[in-house]
Amino acid sequence: MYYFHTCHPDDTQIIAFITLGFINISIYIFVFAAAIIKALDGKLGEIIQAVYCTIFTSFLVFNELKTFGLSDIYFGFLNVHHGKGLLMLFLGCIVMCENAFNIIVSIFSFTMGLGYVILSFVPNVPLPKDVCSRLQQYWNRRLVDKPNPHHTLLDHHHPISSPPSDQLYHHHLYFHPASPFSKQPIHPMVEHQTSLHY
């Protein structure tokens, strides 16, 4: 027997945040590459910025997959949308230079950063979580919403058995005509035997 699942609105929201998490990881990887490109022909200050950017983006990639306990203590701004948006705006400013790849990465980072800032003003939006937590939340909902084939009327392997025909009563009720308790139902066989005595 086949079951067709429909996505609940909450499931659609979870899938959207999972997709957003992978987009964040791609941005961090692009920023990492742009920082290295900027450091190749840069001066001492640009090299120091690139070293800082590569270390921090490496931490952000792993933190986006699975949140560290350290980030909750020292990087609490990553747990709110506007904090993550301002961080992406900051990373876009660091890797900005004359190189075409760096310009594209900066624009991409600015766009996502502004999107997070705007998202922070939307009411009833869940706080950011790592991708592993979102995936676990999605699979838990799938397991809860999965129907049990042993408790469905459409399961052909477990048909509902009907009682024997001799245990079935007629759909109408029989009443004894001479009984003072005429509202009490009487079986047809009992009525036939009573009529013989009369």
N, C-alpha and C positions, 0 to 999 in steps of 0.2 A: 504494500500500500504506500502511496506517495503523499507527502505532506508539502504544502506550499506555504512558505513563511513570507510574511510581509514585514517590512522594516517599520519598527515603531519610531515615532518622532525622536525619542531619546536616542535610539540606535543611530539614526541619521546624524544627530549632533555629535555622538561619539566618533563616528567615522570621519566627520568633518575635522574634528580636533586631531585625530590620528594623522590624517593627510597634512594638516597644518604643522604637525610635529616633524614630519619628514621634510617638508619645505624648509623649516627652520634649520634642520641638519644640513640640507644642501646649501643654504645661505652661509652657514658657518664654514663649510668646506671651501666655498668660493672665496670667502674673506681670507681664509688661511692661505689659499693659493695667491690671492692678490697681494697679501702682505709680503710673501716671499718675492714676488715679481718687483714690488716697490723697493725692497731692500737690496736688490741686485745692483742697481745703479744709483742708490741713494747715499745720502751723507750719514754722519754718525747719528744724528737725531732721528732720521727716518729708519735707520737700522734698529735703534732701540725701540721705536714704535712697532716695527715689524716683529721683533722678538716678543714684545708684550702681547701683540695681537695673535700670534701663532700659539702661544701658550694658553691664552685665555679662550680662544676658539676651540682648541683641543679639549679643554675642560667642558666647554659648552656642548660639544657634540655628545660626549658620554653622559653629561648631565641631562640632555634632552632624551636620551634613551632610558636612563635610570637615574633618578634624582639621588644625589649624595646627601648624607646627613649634614655634611659640612656646608653645603649650599643653603640649607634652610637656616643655618645660624649666621653665616657671614654674607650670604648673597640672597637675602630675603626678597629683594626687588625682582628676582626671577619668578616669584610665585604670584605676581600680579601682571596684568596685561600691559598697563602703561609702563611698568618697569622694564619689561622685555622689549617693548617698542622703543623706549629711549636708548636702551643698550644697542639695538640694531642701528638706530640713527648715529650713535657714537662710533660704531664699527665702520659704518659707511664713510664717515668723515676721516677716519684714520687711514683707510686704504685709498682715498681719493688722490689721483695724480694724473699726469698727461697720458698715461697708457690707456688704450681703448678698452682692454679687458677690465682694468680697475674702474674705469668710468661706468661700465655696464654693471659691475658688481655693486658699486656705490648706489646707483639708481635702484637696483633691485633691493638692496638693503634699506634704502630710504622708503621705498614703497611699502615694504612689509612693516617697517617701524611705524609709519603713519597709520597703517591698517590696525596695528595693535593698539595704538593710542586711541583711535576712533572706537575700537571694540571695547575699550575700558569704560566708555560712556553708555554702552548698551546695557539696559537693566536685565537682571536674571541670567547673566552669562556666567558659566562655571569658571573657576580659577584655573590657570594653566596646570597641567600635570604632565609627567613624562609619558613617553610612548608605551612603555611596558605596562604602566598602570591603566592606560586607556584600553590597551588590548585585553588585559585581564578583565576589566569592567565589561567590555563588549562580549567576551566569551561567557562570562558569568550570566549575562542577560540572555544569551542564546540558549544556555543550558536550562535556565528557569522557564523560558517561553517554549521550549521544545515539548510537543504534546506526547502523552503516554499512549502507545498503540494498544495497550491492554485495557484502556478505559474509554474506548471510542466505539460508537455504534456502527461505524463504517469498516471495522476491521473484519475481513472475511475469514481470518484464521480463528477468531473467537466469536462465533455467532451466538446470539442470545437464544437459549433453549426455551421452548414453550412448554407449559405444563401439560400433562396428559389430558386427553379429551374427557375422560370420566371425572376429572376434577374441575371441569369448567361448568359454571352455572349459566343459565340462560340470561339474556340481557334484560328480561322483564321479570318482575316480581309477582309471585302468586300469593293470593290472600285467601284464607278460608272464609267462605261466605257466612257461616253460622257462628264463627268465633267472635266473642266480644272484643278480642284484641285483634281487630282486623288489619291493623297497621304492621303487624309482625309478618315477615315473609315466611312462606312455607314452601318447601321443596315440592315439585310436581309429584313425585312418588308418594310422599306423605299425603298429599291431597287425594290421590287416587285410592289409597287404602282407606282413608276416612270416608269417602263416598260409598265404598262397598259395605261398610258397617251400617250406613243409613239405608 
